[in-house]
């Protein structure tokens, strides 16, 4: 049984969410709270596996509560987010603070779209319950014996790149917003390649996400538009509900957007992007696969490696979910498996020394 704490200042929302979850045979609501303060007070006593969290509440809001939960008893938190632009900004801040995912509230009232919300919320709670946030817990006392860690898989030998790197493609999902921030903030303004990114995120969230990154990174970041050129020192983020591909036809390289059927349940899809990168760039490309639930990107990354591209995977220890990247590692497609803090360095090293072995 998955134990869930429901935190929201609205009695109606608390009742609706409680009813949704209580109707599931494998989920139970162990506590509810109308504020961040009461949620923290009940946390140790109720021992939830997952917390659903509203952001805007009187007193201690959801952001502050998430930060305290992650600092004291790391627990997967799913944010119940408003559709409004401001709601998107707050949700992105919550993801950076440690929330693992979010569910959109309908624009008028949560009851107006309760069936859709119910399906998504239940699915994400089941996924979140599988996430181990133990590495984020406060360090054990000094006297405690350190736990032996299994050695990381040895990176596969890298082929010799025949030509300089011209593009970097990055895929991420659960845990990705915070991880992408770490990587992109470490890239220099004069980055000599363009970067294309798929982060699983709804349509109203990718633009604020890109704008936030643009404000804090040296590289330029924007939500991609159909036909945008791929230029050095700029990051193009696939918009929500649009697949993004790259093309080198008709002059300068550019991105194309479409609304073809979701692939593996995703639109945008990492596989769709990386396959196009493998086709158009081959050994001139770097593929980066990061934290995320599921297997999206594994097939495309495999095709990129087969074409001579270089593959970097975020390691398990720094991933919220070792899913997408874990699948790439299990398939033996990663040349380098590294912590999120060193991904940018691995990219820059490969760009500067394209023929070096991994």
N, C-alpha and C positions, 0 to 999 in steps of 0.2 A: 504493500500500500504506500503510495506517494503522499507524504504529509505536506500540505500547503498552508501558508499563512497569507491571508488576503488583507492588504492595507489600502484603504481608500477613505477619504473623508465623507463620501456620499453613502448614506445607508442603502439607497437603491442599488448602487453599483456593487456594494458588498453583498447584498442579497442575491443579485443576479449572478455574480461570479460564483458565490457559494453554491447556488442551485445548479449551475453548469457543472461544477466540479464534483459535487456530491452525487450527481447522476452517473458518474463513471465508476465502474467496478474496481478500478485500480487507483483511484485518487480520493483522498479525504481532506477536508478542511480542518486543520488542527487548531486554528486561531484566526481571529479577525482583529483589526485595529483601525481606528479613524485618524491616526496621526503617526508620524515617525517616532515620537517619544514613546507612545504606547507599544509600537511594534518592537522597539529595542527592549522595552521592559519585558515583553512576552517571549522574546526570541529564545533565551536559554531554557525557559520553562516548557515551551511548546516544541522545541527541537524540529522545526520544519525542514523538509528536504528542498523546498522551493518557496520563494516569496513572490507574490504579485504586488507591484508597487505603483501607486499613483504618484505623480510628481508634485502637483500643486495642492498643498494641504496647509491648513492653519498651523502655526507653530513650526515645528521641524518639518520641512518639506522632504519629498522623496529623495532629492539629491544628497542632502546631508545624511539621511538615514542609510542610503546605500553605502556611502563612504564609511560610516561607522560599522555597518554590518561587515564590510570587507576587511576592516581593520581588527574586528574583534572575533567574529565567527563567520568566516567566508561561506556564503550560501548563495546558490544560483538565484538571481533576481530577474524576473520578467516585468518590464515596465508596461503599464497600461497608458498609452499615449494618445493625446489629442491630435486631430488632423491638422490643425492650424500651423502656420509657419513657426510661430513661437513654440508650439508643442514639439515640432521637429527639433528645434535648437535644444530644448530641454532634454529631449530623449537622447540626442547625441552626447550631451554632457553626462547623462546617466550611464551610457555605454562606456564612456571614458572612465567613469568612476568605478566601473566594475560590473554593471548589469550585463547579463549574457544575451538578452534578446528583448524584443518588445512586441506588443500587439496593439494595433490601431483601434481606437474607439471610433465608431461612426461619427460623422460630423455633427449630427443633430442630437442624438441620444444613443446610449449603448443599447437600449432595448430595440431600436429601429433596425439593427443589423445583428441581432443576438445569435442567429444560427451561424452566420459566417464567423463572428467573433468566437463562438463556442468551439467550432472545429479547430480554428487556428490556436486558440488558447490551450485547449487540451493537448494538441499535438506538441506545442512548444514546451508545455510543462513536462510531458513525458521525455522529451529530449533533454531538457534542463536537468532532470533528475539523474541523468547518466553522467553529468559533468562533475569532475572531481576538482574542487577549488582548494584542496589541501595545500598546494604549493604557495597559495597566497596568504595562508594563516600566519599569525605572528610567530617569530622564531621560538623554538623550544629553549628552556633554560640551558645555560652553558654546561651544566653537569650532565645533561642528557647525551647519550651516545648517538652520534650521527648515523642515520640509516644508510646502508649501502645502496648505492644507485646502480641499476643495470647499465652497462656501457652502451653509449649511443651507437646505432648502426654505422659501420664504417662507410664513408662516402664512396660511391662507385668511381672508378677511374674516369676522368673526363677525356673525351676525344680532343684532338688538336683542332681548334677552330681555324677554318680556312680564311675567314675574312673578319674585319672588325665588327663589333656589335653595333647594331643600328636601332634596336628597339628593346624595351623591357615590358613584359606583360605580367601583371600581377592578379591573382585571384584570391578572394577571401570571403568568409561568411561569418558565422558566429564568433564573436571576439575580434572580428576584423577591424572595426573602426579604430579602436585603441591601438591595435598592432600596426595598422597602416600609418597612423600618426607617427609612431616611433620611426618607421622606415623612411617616410617621405620627409620628415623634419631633418633627417641626416643626409639628404641629398643636396649637393651644392647648386647654386643658382646657374652656374655655367655647365650643368650636366650635358654632355655631348650627345645625348640620345633623347628620344621621346619615350614617354611611359603611358601605357594604357592599362586601365584597372577595371575589373568587375568586382564589386562588393555587393553581395545580396542585400537589397534594401528596397523598400517600396518607393513608388514614383514621387511622392512629395518630400522624400527625405534626401535623395541624392544631391539635389542642388544645394540645400543648406550644408550638407556634409562637405561638398567640394568647396563651397565658399569659406567654410571654417578652416579647412586645410590650407586654402590659398592665403588666408590671413596669417597663418603661423609658420608656413614653410618658405624656404628660399626659392624652391622651384615654383612655377606658376601651376595652379590647379584649377580646373573648371569642369563642370558637367558637360559631357560631350554633346555636340549637336551634329546632325547628319551632314557629312561633308567636311567636318573640321579637319584641318591639316595636322599631321603628326610632326611636330617641330621639336628641336632640341630644347631641353630645359622646361618642358611643359608636360603636365600629367592630365590625361583625359579620363574622367570617371564615367562609366556607362550609366545612363539614366535608368531609373526604375522602370520596369515593364517594357524595356527595349533591349533586344540583343544588340551587341556591338561587334563588328568585324573590321578588319583592316584590309586595305587594298593599295597596291602600288601602280594601278593602271591610271592612265590619263594625267600624267605629270607627277606632281608631288604626292607622296603617300598621305592617305587620309583615312578617316573612320567612316563607316556606314552603319546606320541604325535600321532595325526592322522589328516588326511585331510577329514574326513567325511563331509557330507553336513553341511553348516552353520545352526545354530539353532537361530531362531528369527532374521535372517540376520547377525549373528555374527559368526566369526571364528577367534580367539578363543571365546568361549562362557563361561560366568560366570556360567550359569545353568549347562553346561556339567561338569565343574570342581567341583562345589559344590555338585551336585548329587553323583559324585563318592566319594567325601569326606564323605557325609552322609552314603553311603553304606559301606565304608571301616572302618570308624572311629566312626560314630554315636555320642554318648555322650562324646567321647574323643576329640571332635573337637570344635573349635570356628570359626564361620563364620562372616565376616565383609563385609558389603555392603556400598559402598560409592557413592559419587556424580556421576551422569551419566544420559544421556537421555534414555528414554524407560523403559523397564521392565526386561531386562536380569538379571538373578540371583534371581528373586523373587520366582520362583517355586522351584529352588534348595535350596534356603534358607529355604523355608517352609518345605521341606523334611528333611533338617538337623535338624530343630527344632523338628519335629515329632520324630526323632530318639534320641532326648535328647541332641543335640548339643546346644551351647550357641550362641546367635546372637546379634551382635552389629551393629547399623546403624548410619551413620553420620547424624547429624541433618540438618535441612533446612537452618539455618542461616549461616552455614559455607560451604554450597554446592553451586557450580556454577549452578547445575541443581538438584533439588530435585525430581528426576525421578525414577531411579532404587531403591535408598534407600527409597524414598517416597512410592513406591509401597509396599515394605516390611513392612513399618510402617503402611500403610493403611490396610494391611492384618492381622495386629496384630502379626506378626512373630518376631518382635524385642524385646529382653529382655532389651536392653539399647539403648537409642537414645541420642548421645552425640556429642559435638563439635569435629572437627577434631583434635584439640590440645590435647584432652584427650582420644583419641582412644587407643593409645599405653598403657596408664595407665590402661584403662579398660581391655585390653588384659592381661597385666602383673598381675593385681589383680585377674583375673579369673584363670590364670595359677597357681598362688601361693595359691589360696583358691578355689579349684575346686568345693567344696561342698557348698559354700556360696550362699545364695539367692541373686538375682539381685536387 
